[in-house]
């Protein structure tokens, strides 16, 4: 399988692929906190459902008492009680 130039550069230089290829990175801490890097914006936001656009698709989070704790150009921090996290392509 042929690799993209960015994948080869990532491997050769030891740089994480998400940095070079603009791939979203989700860091989930139990069922209470999600940190999303490399997003493209918020599509939907309620206290039970959040949809975030990323370069690779949409991250769909369902739960209770969902709250956007921090929103910056490069990352988002979400808290609440998560029941389901889905990835929509």
VMD Tcl script that draws the C-alpha trace (Angstrom):
set ca {
  {0.00 0.00 0.00}
  {1.37 3.41 -0.95}
  {1.80 5.91 1.82}
  {1.20 9.59 1.46}
  {4.19 11.88 1.64}
  {2.90 13.30 4.93}
  {2.79 9.79 6.44}
  {6.36 9.10 5.35}
  {7.53 12.45 6.74}
  {5.77 11.68 10.01}
  {7.52 8.33 10.32}
  {10.93 9.61 9.23}
  {10.97 12.63 11.53}
  {9.09 11.05 14.41}
  {6.33 13.68 14.31}
  {2.84 12.47 15.24}
  {0.59 11.90 12.20}
  {-2.22 14.03 13.62}
  {0.10 17.05 13.58}
  {1.26 16.67 9.97}
  {-1.95 15.28 8.45}
  {-4.42 17.46 10.42}
  {-6.13 14.36 11.82}
  {-8.43 14.99 14.78}
  {-7.21 13.73 18.16}
  {-9.73 12.81 20.85}
  {-8.59 12.35 24.42}
  {-11.33 10.81 26.56}
  {-11.12 10.80 30.35}
  {-13.63 8.22 31.56}
  {-17.21 9.26 30.89}
  {-16.75 12.84 32.11}
  {-14.39 14.73 29.78}
  {-13.42 14.81 26.10}
  {-10.64 16.94 24.63}
  {-10.81 17.31 20.82}
  {-7.89 18.74 18.84}
  {-7.91 19.70 15.13}
  {-11.61 20.53 14.83}
  {-13.38 22.65 12.22}
  {-16.25 23.93 14.35}
  {-19.39 23.11 16.28}
  {-22.38 21.95 14.23}
  {-24.89 21.28 17.02}
  {-24.90 21.98 20.75}
  {-27.47 21.08 23.39}
  {-27.08 19.74 26.91}
  {-27.71 16.19 25.58}
  {-26.02 16.23 22.17}
  {-22.95 17.85 20.59}
  {-21.74 17.44 17.00}
  {-18.26 18.68 16.08}
  {-16.89 18.92 12.55}
  {-13.35 17.62 11.97}
  {-11.25 17.25 8.81}
  {-12.07 13.51 8.82}
  {-15.82 13.65 9.61}
  {-18.17 14.50 12.46}
  {-17.75 13.56 16.12}
  {-21.22 13.02 17.62}
  {-21.42 12.99 21.43}
  {-24.59 12.06 23.34}
  {-25.06 12.24 27.08}
  {-26.35 14.31 29.98}
  {-25.39 17.78 31.21}
  {-22.98 18.28 28.30}
  {-21.07 21.52 28.51}
  {-18.51 23.20 26.26}
  {-15.91 24.06 28.88}
  {-13.41 25.63 26.49}
  {-13.46 26.45 22.78}
  {-10.34 27.60 20.96}
  {-9.35 27.58 17.29}
  {-7.32 24.39 17.71}
  {-9.20 22.51 20.46}
  {-12.43 21.99 22.39}
  {-12.96 20.65 25.91}
  {-16.34 19.05 26.67}
  {-17.58 17.86 30.05}
  {-20.68 15.98 31.16}
  {-21.79 12.38 31.45}
  {-21.20 10.63 28.12}
  {-23.49 7.84 26.99}
  {-22.32 7.48 23.39}
  {-19.55 8.82 21.17}
  {-19.87 8.21 17.44}
  {-17.83 9.11 14.40}
  {-19.80 10.05 11.25}
  {-17.95 9.99 7.95}
}
mol new
graphics top color blue
foreach p $ca { graphics top sphere $p radius 0.5 }
foreach p [lrange $ca 0 end-1] q [lrange $ca 1 end] { graphics top cylinder $p $q radius 0.2 }
display resetview
